Amino acid sequence: MFDLTANLHCLQFEAGLTEEEKKIIYLRSRSADFTECSCAHALFYCKLAHCFRTNILMLKDFNSDAAALHKLNVGIIGGGHLGKQLARVIVESSGIKPPNIKVSSRRPETLEHLSLMGIECFYDNQRLASWADVLFLCCLPSHLLQVCADIRAHLSHCCVVYSFISTVPVKRLAQLLGHTSILRPAYEFVSSDAGWACPPEHSMMAALKNVELIAASCPLSMSRGVRIGAEWLPAVLYSLLNMCCSVLPLEGALELLNQLLRLQSDSALSVQHLISQSCASSQSPLRPLLWISLADVQSRETPLSWHLRRSPALRDRLSALYLSILTPGGSKDQDIVCQS
């Protein structure tokens, strides 16, 4: 059996377009580029956060506050195209189990395929916000004010809100949520080149198994006509350190982070790379690092962003880590990263 209509030009998407409409057809691939890069970067973050949390849980010298730690819970608000793609990517590729992933959508009945994968789908943003350690906002911009009003009083202090809503700056989002633990990747399109996008009929999972596409989406060297703001990656690392607040002293947190990132002596992070010199001089390595506002570190230059720009060894290692975690065949390196 085969499809006789396959590849017939008259049935292709472009066949019914006018000449004027064909001039903007590159927007289709631009949308695909954005979705693929967004999901790849979110997956990278989930894998890092999941591994870091797992490594913390494996330590035996917890203090009393560590009892509240548990395996990473990931919530997604929005069951549209991006939300569905993201949920599937996380459950299939992150190592996070389906019971630790939940989706809140206005129409949960349309997410049956996710339910069959073991992901709980419902419509209760407040319940999801109070449960999640990482909360992805995949809702429409027109729904954002209501979503923020719904979840504002239910977010835990440690919950990382990861927003895909590009029209709302991180500072404004922090005001709406009354919350500073926010990651908002700032994407910018720099080319209309459609050559990198997978064909529309290809799934997101197919795109994330394409080594060339993954390499082109690396945050430090993107080459897909879209780039991510330089402040995103430092904010990701700061968010990992926030997991250690009241659980590990600074010395232990830095050791765990350097192990996770597989940083050698020439690129290992120290306290001087994280906070200002004046704060570093008064920071005891035996005391936890103070809570870091992710909204603030994405709004101005930080010691870490400054160091990242000037350290080729650190940039090379983080790029290699990104590729080893996301590219097919990189699972062996990924297992090493997730060990304490």
Secondary structure as UniProt FT lines:
FT   TURN            4..7
FT   HELIX           9..11
FT   HELIX           13..16
FT   HELIX           19..22
FT   TURN            23..25
FT   HELIX           26..58
FT   HELIX           64..68
FT   STRAND          74..77
FT   HELIX           81..93
FT   HELIX           98..100
FT   STRAND          101..104
FT   HELIX           108..111
FT   HELIX           112..116
FT   TURN            117..118
FT   STRAND          120..122
FT   HELIX           125..131
FT   STRAND          134..137
FT   HELIX           141..143
FT   HELIX           144..151
FT   HELIX           152..154
FT   TURN            157..158
FT   STRAND          160..163
FT   TURN            166..167
FT   HELIX           170..177
FT   STRAND          182..183
FT   STRAND          187..189
FT   TURN            195..196
FT   TURN            200..201
FT   HELIX           204..207
FT   TURN            208..209
FT   HELIX           211..216
FT   TURN            219..220
FT   STRAND          226..228
FT   TURN            230..231
FT   HELIX           232..242
FT   TURN            243..247
FT   HELIX           250..260
FT   TURN            261..262
FT   TURN            265..267
FT   HELIX           271..273
FT   HELIX           277..282
FT   TURN            285..286
FT   HELIX           294..297
FT   TURN            298..299
FT   HELIX           303..310
FT   HELIX           312..326
FT   TURN            328..329
FT   HELIX           331..337
//
